[in-house]
């Protein structure tokens, strides 16, 4: 065993599974969604809170399309936002510091 000055950007399956399945992570996504439900620009707010930057045009478009599709399927806006927040928790950019 040796020391490493820098951690690689890979993750292990246990990390991904914990973020996807842990009740605490789901609960935090739901709490975040409750704060966003009255927002006129939730995608912008999510990106600024999670990544301290505005979403790129492609990110904004695909994320808004995801929300619109969930709502069109009959899902409540708050639940759709909770799913989106849960997805953001699982993005590599959120999990790893550059």
C-alpha positions in Angstrom: 0.0 0.0 0.0 1.2 3.5 -0.9 0.0 7.0 -0.4 -1.7 8.8 -3.2 -1.5 12.6 -3.5 -4.6 12.8 -5.6 -7.7 10.7 -5.6 -8.8 9.3 -8.9 -12.2 10.4 -10.2 -13.6 6.9 -10.3 -16.1 5.6 -7.9 -17.0 2.2 -6.6 -20.4 0.6 -7.1 -21.2 1.0 -3.4 -21.0 4.8 -3.7 -23.5 4.9 -6.6 -25.8 2.4 -5.0 -25.9 4.4 -1.7 -26.7 7.6 -3.5 -29.4 5.9 -5.6 -31.0 3.8 -2.8 -30.3 5.5 0.6 -33.5 6.8 2.2 -31.6 9.8 3.5 -30.6 10.8 0.0 -34.2 10.5 -1.2 -35.4 12.5 1.8 -32.9 15.3 1.1 -34.0 15.4 -2.6 -37.6 15.7 -1.4 -36.7 18.5 1.0 -34.8 20.3 -1.8 -37.8 19.9 -4.1 -40.1 21.5 -1.5 -38.0 24.6 -1.6 -38.0 24.7 -5.4 -41.7 24.0 -6.0 -42.7 27.7 -6.1 -39.7 28.7 -8.2 -40.2 30.0 -11.7 -36.7 28.8 -12.8 -36.0 25.6 -10.8 -33.4 24.3 -13.2 -31.3 27.5 -12.8 -31.7 27.3 -9.0 -30.7 23.6 -8.9 -27.6 24.2 -11.0 -26.5 27.2 -9.0 -27.0 25.4 -5.7 -25.4 22.1 -6.8 -22.6 23.3 -9.1 -22.2 27.1 -8.4 -22.8 27.8 -12.1 -25.6 28.3 -14.6 -26.6 25.2 -16.6 -25.2 25.0 -20.1 -27.8 25.4 -22.8 -27.9 21.6 -23.4 -28.2 20.9 -19.7 -31.0 23.4 -19.4 -32.9 22.0 -22.3 -32.6 18.3 -21.3 -33.4 19.0 -17.7 -36.4 21.1 -18.6 -37.6 18.4 -21.0 -37.2 15.8 -18.2 -39.4 17.9 -15.9 -42.0 18.6 -18.6 -42.2 14.9 -19.5 -42.7 13.8 -15.8 -45.4 16.5 -15.3 -47.1 15.5 -18.6 -47.2 11.9 -17.4 -49.3 13.2 -14.5 -46.6 13.4 -11.8 -47.0 16.3 -9.4 -44.5 19.1 -9.9 -43.0 18.6 -6.5 -42.4 14.9 -7.1 -40.9 15.6 -10.5 -38.5 18.1 -8.9 -37.6 15.6 -6.2 -36.7 13.0 -8.9 -34.6 15.6 -10.6 -32.8 16.6 -7.4 -32.1 12.9 -6.8 -30.6 12.7 -10.2 -28.4 15.7 -9.6 -27.1 14.1 -6.3 -25.9 11.2 -8.5 -24.1 13.3 -11.1 -20.3 13.0 -11.1 -19.9 16.8 -11.0 -21.9 16.8 -7.8 -20.1 13.9 -6.2 -16.5 14.8 -7.0 -14.5 18.0 -6.4 -12.4 19.0 -9.4 
